[in-house]
């Protein structure tokens, strides 16, 4: 493996979830505090999340944070685990909040907007905690909130009455031309940022360990990347066995389930499907609780980890296509154990 394609420890820590990076360190090397995975966090679950004076469940609650609140993250540390797989707490204003339902986010508005977009469009990723889509540029009414790290294809650029630029979105949120978002709220992705990694290697495989909730990418017998996962719940378990990547998308609008299990998730980042029934490795923004089953059968990973798998695992999806079905024996081997 060439040095230019080797995933270093630094890259690994950036691409893997904070909880996994923490768990992989020998206990003797763990510090009480380490850098938070992002400068901000978005509350990603609907009921109030308690901020406590200490990182443990019995500690006094000093505040509750509601869905879509954006809070500062100062540090992360190992505290009392509400469940064995996730002992990570974030330090925020006034105390500590458990990491499970706090999506790490940044607020990095995009500059120099595109003023024209050629067909078929440009892939974009939300670069602020919450982007507000609207039916037309400058409209007062929000159609849908779009969350940090989600991916959409921008198919047109337009100005509002004030001269501000907006992008019209399609794939990831609509099958036909859809809503508009302010240009500063999404970041165009270059072809290089989504191009294949180590394309010369023909010995790639992925192992997904359900018991350990860990996904590992191998080149030959050498692991080159690993990340924590959240696989299918009982009743919607991720099937064990040997598979291959059968389809890849830049983004997916995932809708399904019923009752309490209903989900409606636009902009799911970089899904790599390995069953024809729609089970994929894909990015996640509705929770930050990797290490235990949580999904409807798919393999949830962080958006950063999903991008790595998308780039690394053949087949390569050309930039001008939204989806690609793998040819026979072309897709990367995936072994779910």
Secondary structure, 3 states (H helix, E strand, C coil): CCHHHCCCHHHHHHHCCHHHHHHHCCHHHCCCCEECCCCEEEECCCCCEEEECCCCCCCCEEEEECCCCEEECCEEEECCCCCCCCCEEEEECCEEEEHHHEEEECCCCCCCCCCCCCCCCEEEEECCCEEEEECCCCCCCEEEEEECCCEEEEEEEEECCCCCEEEEECCCCCCCCCCEEEHHHEEECCCHHHCCCCCCCCCEEEEEECCCCEEEEEECCEEEEEEECECECCCCCCCCEEEECCEEECEEEEEECCHHHCEEEEEEECCEECCCCCCEEECCCCCCCCCCCCECCCEECCHHHHHHHHHHCCCCCCCCCCEEECCCCCCCEEEEC
